[in-house]
C-alpha cells in the first residue's frame, strides 16, 4: 500500500529565508511524484513533478524538488521565501501502471513572516 | 484557470437531503477524479472514472455515488447527508495514461455545508 508522509503540518519561515517542505513515500517501486499548492479558497495547482530523468526538477514560482530514491524522499525547496508563497502544499505520488491514481500527503501549511 | 469547472461553487443543505455536484473536465481529458477535503481528514480520494467507466474507488461511502456521462462530464451524488459530510469536494481530470505520470488538474471545488 502507498503512503505519503509530509513532516510538519505547519512550517513558518521569514521572508527571504529558505523554504524546505519534506515529503517521504513508502513504495516498493519508485512512483511518479508531484507537488501541488493550494491557496485559500482555491483548487490545487501543480508546482512540479518528477517522472523520469534528472532527479532535480524545477517548477513554477522558483520552487524545486529533488527525488532521492535511496531516501524515498521528494523534498520541496525554494531559496528565498516570498509573502505570496503562504499556502498549503501537498505532496502526491502516483504508482506506475495504476491508471494515474494519486495518493496525497496530509499537507503542510506554510506561513511566511514579514 | 485549470480548465476544470465545477458547479455549484457553494451548496447549503440540511441533514438527510440529497445533492448533486457537477464537474466538467478539461478538453481532451478522459479521466475524472473526485476528492473530499475536510479539516480533520485532509484530502481523501473518493472515486475515479475513465471514459465513462469506474476505474478506481477510494474512501467513498455507500451513500455517495458518481457517474461519468458520454460527454465526459461527471456528477457526484451525495445522499442521506450528515453533518460530517460538510467539506470541500474537488474534481480533477487528467489524460490518465495507464503509466500514471500525467498530472491531475483540479477544479475550484464545491463547498458543501450540511446544517
Interface residues (C-beta under 8 A of the other chain):
Chain A: X31 X32 X34 X36 X42 X43 X44 X45 X46 X49 X51 X52 X90 X94 X95 X96 X97 X98 X99 X100 X101 X102 X103 X104 X106 X107
Chain B: X2 X4 X31 X33 X42 X43 X45 X48 X50 X55 X56 X90 X92 X94 X95 X96 X97 X98 X99 X100 X101 X102 X103 X104 X105 X106 X107 X108 X109
